[in-house]
């Protein structure tokens, strides 16, 4: 099985995206660029917050970002919700986009009138507007784990960050909501993945395919790839694995077909198989 790997990161992998012959990896505090053979090209570090999923588009890398909580506050009391835009060539920051609507959601989260359970942002994808076909930025919300928050929330913005609308995907409650979001342009469908269930009310399905208009669920699987998914159209997918502990983390992106998601394997078993395939 073909795979790429990044080593020696402080924190865990958040997502990856391929484009223009390279792979771009988002870890909690770094963005890494490698060749499709896994050779390191460059790396940048981001301070003061938590990077999330990433997306390659038109020579740029879009990465979700949440500002760290203030001292004495709960870890998830984020102080900022932004999209960092990096130049894909050398990873310098081109633009930082503030997602103002997220502060409004944060104000009412977990109050009696709240129906979203907004906890933050994570997945990000560039895809056509379902109505106009114009390129838009889609950002997935992280959710609190509570049975009453039964919809995944995906927000639509212009590429410069103007909020336009939100979509509700009725999956049932999942652990922290969508972790990775990607758009398959060849098949005109979105894919997103969540963490594996930990609560009795959490749904077993954690990988979803939804149509381009975000109107429902086309297919769903028990396979979780919360550390990265990259749609390659007719060439299948890159799915992701994380390994290691804080200070000595690594990430793997491996090629697979959709049929692979029907027979999920424990991550430790899959990592071992990937390593053995190289040795052989």
Secondary structure, 3 states (H helix, E strand, C coil): CCEEEEEEECCCEEEEEEECCEEEEEECCEEEEEECCCCEEEEEECCCEEEEEEEEECCEEEEEEEECCCCCCCCCCCCEEEEEEEECCCCCEEEEEECHHHHHHHHHCCCCCCCCCEEEEEEEEEEECCCCCCEEEEEEEEECCCCCCCCEEEEEECCCCCEEEEEEECCCCCCCCCCEEEEECCCCEEEEECCCCCCCCCCCCCEEEEECCCCCCCEEECCCCCCCEEECHHHCEEEEEEEEECCEEEEEEEEECHHHHHCCCCHHHHHHHHHHHHHC
